[in-house]
Amino acid sequence: MNREYLTSVKNYLKNYGRLDSGFGQYSKMYSMTTENIDGFLSKNDLNNKRVLTVAASGDQRINAYLLGANHVTSFDINPLAKRQLDLKDKAILNLNYEKFIKFIGIYSKKYGDYYKPLDSKIFDEIKNKLDSDTFSFFNYVINENKNIKPRDIYYPFENELNRLIKMNNYLDIDKFTSLKNILSNKTIDFIHSDIRDLLDKIDSKKYDLILLSNISDYIYEMYPNKQLYFYRELIEELINHLNLYGIIQVGYIYSSYH
């Protein structure tokens, strides 16, 4: 993230009081997944595999590593997604389980009714571990602009722990401990890109699994006409970046959809 963008996003927050609900340069971030990641990711053998995934909350990346992936590359149209990846990595590595779920904003009676996303005291425990741009952005949100609330920078999510554990492997307390060891040896490989420009940025790299999350829900915004035709064409090009027996998750369906 260049400093000009960091300044511009702070000015955007100062002027509008919240990030945008659409997808773009000033989009809200995802604190946690809204997908049942364990429902589909655990069905794949990811041991020593390479994964390309939408960045979003970082949960696709984290769960892939927990399931044995060797390398995960994340991409997102929102440059702030990289800041979220860094924040979550450092929170996992440096906080205990209880503090992590409170800091992320997950609710659990087991750990008390209190939960406060982006708590400033917990932030103090990890701030020196953050990338300088990540620190600059979240310190502005948490400490410098008291008018900004977590809901102003994040999309809402189902925040009850027992429900989220079923969607996210690493929220099991024992697996959370294992994840600390795994992430300690991983760096963040992030590509700032719209999916239509992604092909030019991954060069000749190949993957065993490509996760496109809910991009398929927005093809009508990407293509004015013949949406399925052009989306299929894009998928066909991505197939060239799969290893033998590789898989593309083209989209997913929420059970609440009609």
Legacy VTK file of the C-alpha trace (Angstrom):
# vtk DataFile Version 3.0
C-alpha trace
ASCII
DATASET POLYDATA
POINTS 258 float
0.000 0.000 0.000
1.501 3.327 -0.969
1.407 6.209 1.470
-0.761 8.307 -0.843
-3.529 5.707 -0.629
-3.177 5.410 3.132
-3.631 9.166 3.409
-6.591 9.133 1.028
-8.423 6.370 2.893
-7.977 8.240 6.176
-9.359 11.376 4.520
-12.281 9.326 3.190
-13.076 8.147 6.716
-12.722 11.667 8.056
-15.128 13.044 5.437
-17.718 10.256 5.314
-17.359 8.588 8.709
-17.393 5.078 7.279
-16.050 2.977 4.459
-18.185 2.159 1.421
-20.478 -0.882 1.287
-19.636 -1.610 -2.352
-16.483 -3.201 -3.699
-13.638 -0.873 -4.579
-10.823 1.312 -3.268
-12.699 2.389 -0.137
-14.668 -0.755 0.600
-15.433 -2.079 4.033
-13.397 -5.089 5.104
-14.444 -8.516 6.352
-13.422 -9.176 9.952
-14.541 -12.817 9.760
-15.876 -15.030 7.025
-19.538 -15.224 6.148
-18.920 -18.514 4.304
-19.001 -22.065 5.592
-15.341 -22.511 4.694
-14.950 -25.816 6.519
-17.965 -27.113 4.595
-16.099 -27.060 1.294
-12.395 -26.601 2.038
-12.076 -29.692 4.214
-13.290 -31.811 1.298
-10.023 -31.110 -0.545
-6.602 -32.626 0.020
-4.488 -29.508 0.555
-1.388 -31.161 1.956
1.633 -29.416 0.378
-0.652 -27.762 -2.187
-0.653 -24.238 -3.632
-3.772 -22.121 -3.212
-4.961 -18.881 -4.819
-7.832 -17.243 -2.968
-9.808 -14.075 -2.498
-8.302 -12.351 0.540
-11.436 -10.966 2.220
-11.209 -11.667 5.974
-8.161 -13.883 5.561
-10.071 -16.933 6.743
-9.765 -18.825 3.447
-6.003 -18.378 3.617
-5.771 -19.325 7.298
-7.929 -22.441 6.954
-5.966 -23.549 3.882
-2.717 -23.354 5.849
-4.290 -25.242 8.747
-5.286 -27.994 6.305
-1.688 -28.351 5.139
-1.331 -25.980 2.189
2.274 -25.202 1.340
1.684 -21.703 -0.043
-1.332 -19.410 -0.260
-1.574 -16.331 -2.477
-4.404 -13.907 -1.683
-5.865 -11.302 -4.018
-8.460 -8.601 -3.514
-9.789 -5.484 -5.216
-9.686 -3.790 -1.807
-6.112 -2.833 -0.825
-7.207 -2.706 2.822
-7.634 -6.480 2.721
-3.868 -6.831 3.126
-4.032 -4.747 6.289
-6.707 -7.114 7.620
-4.552 -10.152 6.797
-1.657 -8.656 8.728
-3.825 -7.642 11.695
-5.351 -11.106 11.969
-2.023 -12.914 11.584
-0.407 -10.839 14.322
-3.449 -11.197 16.592
-3.330 -14.984 16.235
0.414 -15.128 16.824
0.530 -12.793 19.813
-2.759 -13.118 21.679
-4.231 -15.972 23.651
-7.451 -17.560 22.416
-9.808 -15.583 24.653
-8.278 -12.216 23.791
-8.295 -13.045 20.095
-12.013 -13.808 19.880
-12.827 -10.676 21.888
-10.594 -8.490 19.705
-12.117 -9.843 16.484
-15.618 -9.360 17.910
-16.744 -12.952 18.426
-19.386 -13.495 21.083
-19.222 -16.378 23.561
-20.932 -16.848 26.948
-18.103 -19.214 27.847
-15.682 -16.298 27.902
-18.119 -13.790 29.329
-20.694 -11.540 27.733
-18.100 -8.848 27.050
-16.783 -8.578 23.539
-15.428 -5.437 21.987
-14.041 -5.496 18.436
-10.740 -3.648 18.039
-10.352 -3.055 21.765
-7.614 -0.459 22.251
-5.984 -2.252 25.208
-5.693 -5.497 23.265
-4.462 -3.540 20.228
-1.632 -2.210 22.398
-0.416 -5.789 22.857
0.113 -6.367 19.136
0.692 -2.914 17.656
4.486 -3.209 17.676
4.246 -6.457 15.704
2.241 -4.954 12.844
3.466 -3.839 9.462
3.915 -0.040 9.557
0.984 0.580 7.179
-1.261 -1.767 9.139
-0.377 0.028 12.353
-0.956 3.443 10.772
-4.418 2.521 9.496
-5.738 0.700 12.571
-4.190 3.130 15.022
-6.073 5.882 13.198
-9.316 3.903 13.455
-8.860 2.784 17.067
-7.059 5.681 18.735
-6.994 8.774 16.551
-10.571 9.047 15.279
-12.893 8.334 18.176
-15.997 8.713 15.990
-15.258 5.572 13.962
-16.794 2.299 15.137
-15.972 -1.233 13.926
-19.253 -1.294 11.996
-17.963 1.679 9.981
-15.042 -0.281 8.542
-16.334 -3.880 8.593
-19.217 -5.742 6.997
-21.394 -7.460 9.634
-20.932 -11.175 10.314
-22.525 -13.923 12.408
-20.462 -13.456 15.567
-21.571 -16.332 17.836
-18.601 -18.593 18.565
-20.332 -21.995 18.402
-21.706 -21.184 14.954
-18.399 -19.833 13.683
-16.448 -22.884 14.875
-18.499 -24.974 12.431
-17.443 -22.657 9.593
-13.847 -22.025 10.641
-11.521 -24.849 11.682
-9.054 -22.628 13.461
-11.605 -21.339 15.994
-11.395 -24.690 17.764
-9.093 -23.873 20.685
-6.728 -26.797 20.047
-6.447 -26.000 16.351
-5.909 -22.347 17.209
-2.788 -23.401 19.104
-1.585 -25.435 16.121
-2.238 -22.483 13.829
0.153 -20.300 15.819
3.011 -22.643 14.920
1.975 -22.795 11.273
1.630 -19.030 10.763
4.933 -18.319 12.483
6.633 -19.620 9.319
4.349 -17.923 6.777
4.456 -14.531 5.102
1.607 -12.673 3.411
1.579 -13.055 -0.366
-0.980 -10.482 -1.510
-1.980 -9.225 -4.953
-4.045 -6.054 -5.188
-6.219 -6.799 -8.186
-9.654 -7.023 -9.692
-10.252 -10.566 -10.906
-10.282 -9.357 -14.512
-6.702 -8.102 -14.149
-5.543 -11.034 -12.046
-4.384 -13.116 -14.999
-1.763 -10.514 -15.887
-0.447 -10.450 -12.316
-0.025 -14.163 -11.601
2.130 -14.645 -14.722
2.675 -18.351 -15.344
2.103 -19.499 -11.763
-0.087 -22.544 -11.212
-2.216 -23.649 -8.286
-3.953 -26.737 -6.967
-6.997 -24.827 -5.711
-8.430 -21.449 -6.725
-11.135 -19.947 -4.482
-13.302 -17.178 -5.946
-15.631 -16.771 -2.963
-18.721 -14.721 -3.876
-17.323 -12.962 -6.961
-19.965 -14.756 -9.029
-22.632 -12.704 -7.230
-21.252 -9.526 -8.790
-20.666 -10.448 -12.426
-23.584 -8.229 -13.427
-21.505 -5.291 -12.179
-18.375 -6.523 -13.947
-19.988 -7.136 -17.318
-22.836 -4.982 -18.680
-24.001 -7.746 -21.024
-23.640 -11.499 -21.459
-22.471 -11.915 -17.876
-22.337 -15.715 -17.844
-20.535 -15.822 -21.172
-17.747 -13.522 -20.043
-17.494 -15.063 -16.576
-17.193 -18.514 -18.131
-14.516 -17.159 -20.448
-12.583 -15.861 -17.450
-12.892 -19.211 -15.682
-11.590 -20.986 -18.772
-8.506 -18.751 -18.695
-7.973 -19.459 -15.003
-8.054 -23.186 -15.744
-4.711 -22.695 -17.477
-3.306 -21.799 -14.079
-4.317 -25.082 -12.454
-1.964 -27.959 -11.792
-3.036 -31.445 -12.834
-6.268 -32.344 -10.981
-6.549 -28.767 -9.745
-9.937 -27.317 -8.781
-11.605 -23.921 -9.104
-14.367 -23.021 -6.674
-16.383 -20.820 -9.037
-18.835 -19.612 -6.393
-20.933 -20.682 -3.448
-24.569 -20.521 -2.409
-25.863 -19.223 0.921
-28.513 -21.554 2.289
-30.758 -18.532 2.961
-30.885 -17.548 -0.701
-34.063 -18.215 -2.646
LINES 1 259
258 0 1 2 3 4 5 6 7 8 9 10 11 12 13 14 15 16 17 18 19 20 21 22 23 24 25 26 27 28 29 30 31 32 33 34 35 36 37 38 39 40 41 42 43 44 45 46 47 48 49 50 51 52 53 54 55 56 57 58 59 60 61 62 63 64 65 66 67 68 69 70 71 72 73 74 75 76 77 78 79 80 81 82 83 84 85 86 87 88 89 90 91 92 93 94 95 96 97 98 99 100 101 102 103 104 105 106 107 108 109 110 111 112 113 114 115 116 117 118 119 120 121 122 123 124 125 126 127 128 129 130 131 132 133 134 135 136 137 138 139 140 141 142 143 144 145 146 147 148 149 150 151 152 153 154 155 156 157 158 159 160 161 162 163 164 165 166 167 168 169 170 171 172 173 174 175 176 177 178 179 180 181 182 183 184 185 186 187 188 189 190 191 192 193 194 195 196 197 198 199 200 201 202 203 204 205 206 207 208 209 210 211 212 213 214 215 216 217 218 219 220 221 222 223 224 225 226 227 228 229 230 231 232 233 234 235 236 237 238 239 240 241 242 243 244 245 246 247 248 249 250 251 252 253 254 255 256 257
